[in-house]
Amino acid sequence: MKAEYKGEKVEVWKISDNTLEDEWVRKAFDVGKIRWLKFDDTRLQVMERKNQVPYYGTMGEWLVFDAQNDDYSIVNTYVFPQRYEVLEDK
């Protein structure tokens, strides 16, 4: 789904194990930019972020993809509704 953050459109996905409807999420899994941790299927690991080590998100948090900067981030459930406006929901 799409959202707006600081006037810019971004793609967002509420991390869950059964909603891979968005093509950008499937592609990120396919090319190895994100993956489920082998020992814990409730934690998502973001493998590639500019100049940073891999980091994690958990079920219910939000994965945000900024296509203009080819950047992924994790936003927690408390901060997301304060900073992001959902533009469409599938």
C-alpha positions, 0 to 999 in steps of 0.5 A: 500500500502507499503512504505519504511521509514528509510530502513524499510517497512511499510503499508500506507493508504491515509486517505479517506472515500472510499478506504478501500482496504487494509486488515490491514486498515479494521482490524484496524477499526474492532478491534477498533485501529482506528475509524472515530470521531462520530461528524466529519466523516473527522477526523480519530482517532487513539485509540491505540499508545504506551504510548500516548493518542489518536490522529487524522488525517484528509482526505488526510493525511497518516496513517502509520502502522509499523507491526514490532512494532505494531504502528500506526502514522499519517503523514501529506501530506507535510512530507510524500513525503519527508520521505517515498518512496511508493513501490506499489500502488493499 
